[in-house]
Amino acid sequence: MPDLPGRFDYYPPRTPERVREHEAVRAACGQLADALDAVLPDGRDKAVALTKVEEAMFWANAAVARRD
């Protein structure tokens, strides 16, 4: 796969704008996680929902970092 090496590279934020974008993604996902934690009953479904928010944060930050 030609894109495989890029999936495992480190992409440091090179501009203050990228740092702000990463921070905005983390903040938005953190707010969603807090809201879900407050309204969902404890259990497997809640745990999976919070894991998916965390996964979405990782993919969103990858999109920011890997942008050309």
C-alpha positions as CSV (number, residue, x, y, z in Angstrom):
1,M,0.0,0.0,0.0
2,P,1.6,3.3,-1.1
3,D,0.1,5.3,1.8
4,L,1.1,2.8,4.5
5,P,4.3,4.6,5.7
6,G,2.5,7.9,6.1
7,R,0.0,6.3,8.5
8,F,2.8,5.8,11.0
9,D,4.8,9.0,10.6
10,Y,4.9,11.7,13.2
11,Y,3.3,15.0,12.1
12,P,4.3,17.7,14.5
13,P,2.1,20.8,14.4
14,R,4.2,23.2,12.4
15,T,2.1,26.3,12.8
16,P,0.2,28.0,15.7
17,E,-3.0,27.5,13.6
18,R,-2.5,23.7,13.6
19,V,-1.9,23.7,17.3
20,R,-5.2,25.6,17.7
21,E,-7.0,23.2,15.4
22,H,-5.8,20.2,17.5
23,E,-6.9,22.0,20.7
24,A,-10.3,22.7,19.2
25,V,-10.8,19.1,18.2
26,R,-9.8,17.9,21.7
27,A,-12.1,20.5,23.4
28,A,-15.1,19.6,21.2
29,C,-14.6,15.9,21.8
30,G,-14.1,16.5,25.5
31,Q,-17.3,18.4,25.7
32,L,-19.2,15.7,23.9
33,A,-17.7,13.0,26.2
34,D,-18.7,15.0,29.3
35,A,-22.2,15.4,28.0
36,L,-22.6,11.7,27.2
37,D,-21.1,10.8,30.6
38,A,-23.7,12.9,32.3
39,V,-26.7,11.5,30.5
40,L,-25.9,7.9,29.7
41,P,-26.3,5.1,32.2
42,D,-23.1,3.2,33.2
43,G,-22.5,0.0,31.3
44,R,-21.0,-1.4,28.1
45,D,-22.9,0.8,25.8
46,K,-21.7,4.0,27.5
47,A,-18.2,2.7,27.5
48,V,-18.4,2.0,23.7
49,A,-19.9,5.4,23.0
50,L,-17.1,7.1,24.9
51,T,-14.5,5.0,23.1
52,K,-16.0,6.0,19.8
53,V,-15.7,9.7,20.8
54,E,-12.1,9.1,21.6
55,E,-11.6,7.3,18.3
56,A,-13.2,10.2,16.5
57,M,-10.9,12.6,18.2
58,F,-7.9,10.6,17.0
59,W,-9.1,10.5,13.4
60,A,-9.9,14.2,13.5
61,N,-6.5,15.0,14.8
62,A,-5.0,12.8,12.1
63,A,-6.9,14.8,9.5
64,V,-5.5,18.0,10.9
65,A,-1.9,16.6,11.1
66,R,-1.8,14.9,7.8
67,R,-3.2,17.7,5.8
68,D,-0.9,18.9,3.0
